[in-house]
Amino acid sequence: DDKTNRSSPELSQLVKEVRSDDKLKSAVLDLLAKFSEQKECLIHGDLHSGSVMVCRESVRVFDAEFAFIGPAAFDLGLFLIQYCVSWTAHREKEDVTSPLLRSIAESMEATWSAYCAEAKLTSAAKEALWNDTLGFGACEGMRRLIGAAHLDDLTGLPRAEAALLRLCRFLLVDRLNISNFHQLLAEMEKFSTIGI
């Protein structure tokens, strides 16, 4: 445990459980190997909504100082977890049927669908990409919840932090059981209803 790691005090028991989870550690090591070994495409390396500018007829990505050749699922995971963070933060205040939560979920699915359509993936490649996207996204979510860099969106929302941490843990250990967005959203909702 590095001294720069920090988390909300309300999460202390959950953080202990996460840090002692051998299945989770094994999953992270598997993803580390993919991160180090897969050289699929040029990736941004720090992709989030603040690095994307949407214009009328185009999309621009900037702040590419961390760009490198690596696994496509890494950028997709970083981007996907931002949607999960936003959904979780707003779920703390909104009913699950709210238009805002529905819009976030639809945007998440539309981003994934657009990427897959552009990449022209086979079913097997799409499934592998989905699984790795969930894994890399979960690693980023955990890093931002219990590491040195934190999520401002969840500051002061310990229930939302706990929900996201549980989701990330689940995605790392059991992501092969999540094959589509409906299942992902069901898990997000499930974890949002559990207390700290």
C-alpha positions as CSV (number, residue, x, y, z in Angstrom):
1,D,0.0,0.0,0.0
2,D,1.6,3.2,-1.2
3,K,1.3,6.2,1.2
4,T,-0.1,8.4,-1.7
5,N,-3.1,6.1,-2.0
6,R,-6.2,7.5,-0.3
7,S,-9.9,6.9,-0.1
8,S,-12.9,8.3,1.7
9,P,-12.9,7.1,5.4
10,E,-16.4,5.7,5.0
11,L,-14.9,3.1,2.5
12,S,-12.2,1.8,4.8
13,Q,-13.7,-1.7,5.3
14,L,-14.6,-2.1,1.6
15,V,-11.1,-0.9,0.6
16,K,-9.6,-3.6,2.9
17,E,-11.7,-6.2,1.3
18,V,-10.7,-5.1,-2.2
19,R,-7.0,-5.0,-1.3
20,S,-7.1,-8.5,0.0
21,D,-9.1,-10.0,-2.9
22,D,-6.8,-12.5,-4.6
23,K,-9.1,-13.0,-7.6
24,L,-9.2,-9.3,-8.2
25,K,-5.4,-9.1,-8.0
26,S,-5.1,-11.9,-10.5
27,A,-7.5,-10.2,-12.9
28,V,-5.5,-6.9,-12.6
29,L,-2.2,-8.8,-13.4
30,D,-3.8,-10.3,-16.5
31,L,-4.9,-6.9,-17.7
32,L,-1.4,-5.5,-16.9
33,A,0.1,-8.2,-19.2
34,K,-2.4,-7.2,-22.0
35,F,-1.6,-3.5,-21.4
36,S,2.1,-4.2,-21.7
37,E,2.0,-6.7,-24.6
38,Q,-0.9,-5.8,-26.9
39,K,0.1,-3.4,-29.6
40,E,-3.1,-3.0,-31.5
41,C,-3.4,0.7,-32.3
42,L,-2.4,4.2,-31.4
43,I,-4.3,5.0,-28.2
44,H,-4.7,8.3,-26.4
45,G,-3.7,6.9,-23.0
46,D,-5.8,9.3,-20.9
47,L,-9.1,9.4,-22.7
48,H,-12.0,11.1,-20.8
49,S,-14.8,13.5,-21.7
50,G,-12.5,16.5,-21.0
51,S,-10.2,15.3,-23.8
52,V,-12.9,15.3,-26.5
53,M,-14.4,18.2,-28.4
54,V,-17.5,17.6,-30.4
55,C,-18.3,19.9,-33.2
56,R,-21.2,19.9,-35.6
57,E,-19.7,17.6,-38.1
58,S,-16.6,16.2,-36.4
59,V,-15.1,15.0,-33.1
60,R,-11.6,16.0,-32.0
61,V,-9.5,14.4,-29.3
62,F,-6.7,16.5,-27.7
63,D,-4.2,16.3,-24.8
64,A,-2.5,13.3,-26.3
65,E,0.7,13.5,-24.3
66,F,0.2,10.0,-23.0
67,A,-0.4,8.5,-26.5
68,F,1.2,5.2,-27.3
69,I,0.7,1.9,-29.2
70,G,-1.4,-0.4,-27.0
71,P,-4.7,-2.2,-26.6
72,A,-7.8,-0.5,-28.0
73,A,-9.8,-1.6,-25.0
74,F,-7.7,0.7,-22.7
75,D,-9.0,3.9,-24.2
76,L,-12.5,2.5,-24.4
77,G,-12.3,1.4,-20.8
78,L,-11.2,4.8,-19.6
79,F,-14.0,6.5,-21.5
80,L,-16.6,4.0,-20.5
81,I,-15.8,4.3,-16.8
82,Q,-16.4,8.1,-17.0
83,Y,-20.0,7.3,-18.0
84,C,-20.3,4.9,-15.1
85,V,-18.9,7.6,-12.7
86,S,-21.4,10.1,-14.0
87,W,-24.3,7.7,-13.9
88,T,-23.4,6.6,-10.3
89,A,-23.0,10.2,-9.1
90,H,-26.4,11.2,-10.5
91,R,-28.0,8.0,-9.3
92,E,-27.3,9.1,-5.8
93,K,-29.8,12.0,-6.4
94,E,-32.0,10.7,-9.2
95,D,-34.6,8.0,-9.5
96,V,-33.4,5.2,-11.8
97,T,-36.1,6.2,-14.4
98,S,-34.9,9.8,-14.7
99,P,-34.2,11.2,-18.1
100,L,-30.7,12.2,-17.1
101,L,-29.7,8.6,-16.2
102,R,-31.4,7.3,-19.3
103,S,-29.4,9.8,-21.4
104,I,-26.1,8.8,-19.8
105,A,-26.9,5.1,-20.4
106,E,-27.9,5.8,-24.0
107,S,-24.7,7.8,-24.6
108,M,-22.6,5.0,-23.2
109,E,-24.2,2.4,-25.5
110,A,-24.1,4.7,-28.5
111,T,-20.3,5.3,-28.0
112,W,-19.7,1.6,-27.8
113,S,-21.9,0.9,-30.9
114,A,-20.3,3.6,-32.9
115,Y,-16.8,2.3,-32.2
116,C,-17.7,-1.2,-33.1
117,A,-19.4,-0.2,-36.3
118,E,-16.4,1.9,-37.3
119,A,-13.9,-0.9,-36.4
120,K,-16.0,-3.6,-38.3
121,L,-15.3,-6.2,-35.7
122,T,-16.2,-9.8,-35.9
123,S,-18.4,-11.2,-33.1
124,A,-15.4,-12.9,-31.4
125,A,-13.3,-9.7,-31.6
126,K,-16.2,-7.6,-30.3
127,E,-16.7,-9.9,-27.3
128,A,-13.0,-9.9,-26.4
129,L,-12.9,-6.1,-26.8
130,W,-15.9,-5.7,-24.5
131,N,-14.4,-7.9,-21.8
132,D,-11.1,-6.1,-21.9
133,T,-12.9,-2.7,-22.0
134,L,-14.8,-3.5,-18.8
135,G,-11.6,-4.7,-17.2
136,F,-9.5,-1.7,-18.1
137,G,-12.4,0.6,-17.1
138,A,-12.7,-1.1,-13.8
139,C,-9.0,-0.7,-13.1
140,E,-9.2,3.0,-13.9
141,G,-12.3,3.3,-11.6
142,M,-10.4,1.7,-8.7
143,R,-7.3,3.8,-9.3
144,R,-9.5,6.9,-9.1
145,L,-11.3,5.7,-6.0
146,I,-8.6,4.3,-3.9
147,G,-5.4,5.6,-5.5
148,A,-3.7,8.9,-5.6
149,A,-5.9,10.5,-8.3
150,H,-9.5,11.1,-7.3
151,L,-12.9,11.6,-8.9
152,D,-14.3,15.0,-8.2
153,D,-17.7,13.9,-9.4
154,L,-18.0,11.6,-6.4
155,T,-16.5,13.8,-3.7
156,G,-18.9,13.9,-0.8
157,L,-20.9,11.0,-2.1
158,P,-19.6,8.0,-0.1
159,R,-22.6,5.8,-1.1
160,A,-21.8,6.5,-4.8
161,E,-18.1,5.8,-4.2
162,A,-19.0,2.5,-2.6
163,A,-21.3,1.6,-5.5
164,L,-18.7,2.3,-8.1
165,L,-16.0,0.5,-6.1
166,R,-18.2,-2.6,-5.8
167,L,-19.0,-2.3,-9.5
168,C,-15.3,-2.1,-10.5
169,R,-14.5,-5.1,-8.3
170,F,-17.3,-7.1,-9.9
171,L,-16.2,-6.1,-13.4
172,L,-12.7,-7.2,-12.7
173,V,-13.6,-10.6,-11.2
174,D,-16.8,-11.4,-13.1
175,R,-16.8,-9.3,-16.3
176,L,-17.2,-12.4,-18.5
177,N,-20.7,-12.7,-17.1
178,I,-21.6,-9.2,-18.5
179,S,-22.2,-9.5,-22.2
180,N,-24.2,-6.3,-23.0
181,F,-25.2,-2.9,-21.7
182,H,-28.4,-4.0,-20.2
183,Q,-26.6,-6.4,-17.9
184,L,-24.0,-3.7,-17.1
185,L,-26.7,-1.2,-16.2
186,A,-28.5,-3.8,-14.1
187,E,-25.3,-4.3,-12.1
188,M,-24.8,-0.6,-11.8
189,E,-28.3,-0.2,-10.4
190,K,-27.8,-3.2,-8.0
191,F,-24.7,-1.8,-6.5
192,S,-26.2,1.7,-6.2
193,T,-28.9,0.3,-3.9
194,I,-26.4,-1.2,-1.4
195,G,-25.3,1.0,1.5
196,I,-21.7,1.6,2.5
